[in-house]
Amino acid sequence: MDEDRASRTQNRAAAAQRWRDWLVPEMERAEMRQIDVVRASSGQLQPAVVSKWVNGEFTASPDYAILAARILGADPLEALAAAGHHEIVATVKSVPIPGGLDDPVIAAVQGDGRLTPADKALAIRLYREDIHHAMTRARTVVDHLAATGTVRRASGSGRSTGDGDRGPGPA
């Protein structure tokens, strides 16, 4: 039992150090001090928490790792991995994302020898903007349907459910 506790403590310490090793250089790159990160969080982070991160005492929860990445202008998946949330990173990477690196349209544009690098970059940027606008419209529709009671959002998933699948909670 004491060996298990010692092993867990050692694993937490190593995870906290990996988080620190990611966080401090990202803060330097963003030219932000601890207090700047706290202020940019609009009250979501306390100074003591950021201090413990920077000192390698604690790692961040998934939500805080993503928040820190957004504040620092860094990749949220890198932040999640650095904070030790590899299962979340693996799950996200396993889902095909329109406009992502494995998107067949992106691959076709990149492989088209008739396009210059600038044309390829423009085509990919416009394609990704179209996807972003379509996703925004879809979220707006789902939010409207949820507000009118036509569908309900599944608790915590960020996904809507149809009438046949009311999601968790009372029907």
C-alpha positions as CSV (number, residue, x, y, z in Angstrom):
1,M,0.0,0.0,0.0
2,D,2.8,2.4,0.9
3,E,4.5,1.5,-2.4
4,D,1.4,2.4,-4.3
5,R,1.1,5.7,-2.6
6,A,4.8,6.4,-3.2
7,S,4.4,5.4,-6.9
8,R,1.4,7.7,-7.3
9,T,3.2,10.6,-5.6
10,Q,6.2,10.0,-7.9
11,N,3.9,9.9,-11.0
12,R,2.2,13.2,-10.0
13,A,5.5,14.9,-9.4
14,A,6.8,13.8,-12.8
15,A,3.5,15.0,-14.4
16,A,3.8,18.3,-12.6
17,Q,7.4,18.7,-13.9
18,R,6.4,17.9,-17.5
19,W,3.6,20.5,-17.2
20,R,6.0,23.1,-15.9
21,D,8.5,22.2,-18.6
22,W,5.8,23.1,-21.2
23,L,4.3,26.0,-19.4
24,V,7.3,28.1,-18.6
25,P,8.7,28.3,-22.1
26,E,5.2,29.0,-23.5
27,M,4.9,31.9,-21.0
28,E,8.3,33.2,-22.1
29,R,7.3,32.9,-25.7
30,A,4.1,34.8,-25.1
31,E,6.0,37.3,-22.9
32,M,3.6,36.8,-20.0
33,R,4.4,36.6,-16.3
34,Q,2.4,34.6,-13.8
35,I,0.2,37.6,-13.0
36,D,-0.4,38.2,-16.7
37,V,-1.7,34.7,-17.1
38,V,-3.9,35.1,-14.0
39,R,-5.3,38.4,-15.3
40,A,-5.9,37.0,-18.8
41,S,-8.0,34.2,-17.3
42,S,-10.7,36.7,-16.1
43,G,-10.9,35.2,-12.7
44,Q,-10.7,31.5,-13.7
45,L,-7.2,31.0,-12.4
46,Q,-5.9,32.0,-8.9
47,P,-2.3,33.3,-8.5
48,A,-1.4,30.4,-6.2
49,V,-2.4,27.8,-8.8
50,V,-0.3,29.4,-11.5
51,S,2.6,29.7,-9.0
52,K,2.3,26.0,-8.2
53,W,2.3,25.1,-11.9
54,V,5.4,27.3,-12.5
55,N,7.2,25.7,-9.5
56,G,6.4,22.2,-10.8
57,E,4.2,21.4,-7.8
58,F,0.9,20.6,-9.6
59,T,-0.2,19.8,-13.1
60,A,-3.3,21.3,-14.7
61,S,-6.7,19.7,-15.1
62,P,-7.9,19.3,-18.8
63,D,-10.0,22.5,-18.6
64,Y,-7.2,24.5,-17.1
65,A,-4.6,23.1,-19.6
66,I,-6.9,24.2,-22.5
67,L,-7.4,27.6,-20.8
68,A,-3.7,28.1,-20.3
69,A,-3.1,27.2,-24.0
70,R,-5.7,29.7,-25.2
71,I,-4.3,32.5,-23.0
72,L,-0.7,31.8,-24.2
73,G,-1.7,31.3,-27.8
74,A,-0.5,27.8,-27.8
75,D,-1.8,24.5,-29.1
76,P,-4.4,23.0,-26.7
77,L,-3.5,19.5,-27.6
78,E,0.1,20.1,-26.7
79,A,-1.0,21.6,-23.4
80,L,-3.2,18.6,-22.7
81,A,-0.3,16.2,-23.4
82,A,2.1,18.2,-21.3
83,A,-0.4,18.1,-18.4
84,G,-0.6,14.3,-18.7
85,H,-4.0,14.0,-20.3
86,H,-2.9,11.7,-23.1
87,E,-6.2,9.8,-23.3
88,I,-8.0,13.1,-24.2
89,V,-5.3,13.8,-26.9
90,A,-5.6,10.3,-28.3
91,T,-9.4,10.6,-28.4
92,V,-9.4,14.0,-30.2
93,K,-6.7,12.9,-32.7
94,S,-8.8,9.7,-33.5
95,V,-11.7,11.8,-34.7
96,P,-11.5,13.0,-38.3
97,I,-11.8,16.7,-38.4
98,P,-12.9,18.5,-41.6
99,G,-10.1,20.7,-42.7
100,G,-7.6,18.7,-40.7
101,L,-4.4,17.2,-41.9
102,D,-6.2,13.9,-42.9
103,D,-9.0,15.8,-44.8
104,P,-9.1,14.4,-48.4
105,V,-9.8,17.9,-49.8
106,I,-6.7,19.3,-48.1
107,A,-4.6,16.3,-49.4
108,A,-5.9,16.9,-52.9
109,V,-5.0,20.6,-52.9
110,Q,-1.6,19.9,-51.4
111,G,-0.9,17.2,-54.1
112,D,-2.0,19.3,-57.0
113,G,1.1,20.1,-59.0
114,R,-0.6,22.9,-61.0
115,L,-1.0,25.1,-57.9
116,T,1.8,27.3,-56.5
117,P,2.5,27.1,-52.8
118,A,0.7,30.5,-52.3
119,D,-2.4,29.2,-54.3
120,K,-2.4,26.0,-52.2
121,A,-2.3,28.1,-48.9
122,L,-5.1,30.3,-50.1
123,A,-7.3,27.4,-51.2
124,I,-6.8,25.6,-47.9
125,R,-7.4,28.8,-45.9
126,L,-10.7,29.5,-47.8
127,Y,-11.8,25.9,-47.4
128,R,-11.1,25.9,-43.7
129,E,-13.0,29.2,-43.4
130,D,-16.0,27.7,-45.2
131,I,-15.9,24.7,-42.7
132,H,-15.7,27.1,-39.8
133,H,-18.7,29.1,-41.0
134,A,-20.7,25.9,-41.6
135,M,-19.9,24.7,-38.1
136,T,-20.9,28.1,-36.6
137,R,-24.2,28.0,-38.5
138,A,-24.8,24.4,-37.3
139,R,-24.1,25.4,-33.7
140,T,-26.5,28.3,-34.1
141,V,-29.2,26.0,-35.4
142,V,-28.7,23.5,-32.6
143,D,-28.7,26.2,-30.0
144,H,-31.9,27.6,-31.4
145,L,-33.5,24.1,-31.5
146,A,-32.4,23.5,-27.9
147,A,-33.8,26.8,-26.8
148,T,-37.1,26.0,-28.4
149,G,-37.2,22.5,-26.9
150,T,-37.0,20.8,-30.2
151,V,-33.8,19.0,-29.1
152,R,-31.8,19.0,-25.9
153,R,-28.1,19.1,-25.5
154,A,-26.7,16.0,-24.0
155,S,-25.3,16.9,-20.6
156,G,-21.6,17.6,-20.8
157,S,-21.1,16.3,-24.3
158,G,-21.6,19.5,-26.3
159,R,-23.7,17.4,-28.7
160,S,-27.4,17.7,-29.3
161,T,-29.7,14.8,-29.1
162,G,-32.9,14.2,-31.1
163,D,-36.3,13.5,-29.7
164,G,-35.6,9.7,-29.6
165,D,-32.5,10.2,-27.5
166,R,-33.2,12.8,-24.8
167,G,-29.8,12.4,-23.3
168,P,-29.2,12.0,-19.6
169,G,-31.7,13.2,-17.1
170,P,-35.4,13.1,-16.9
171,A,-37.3,12.7,-20.2
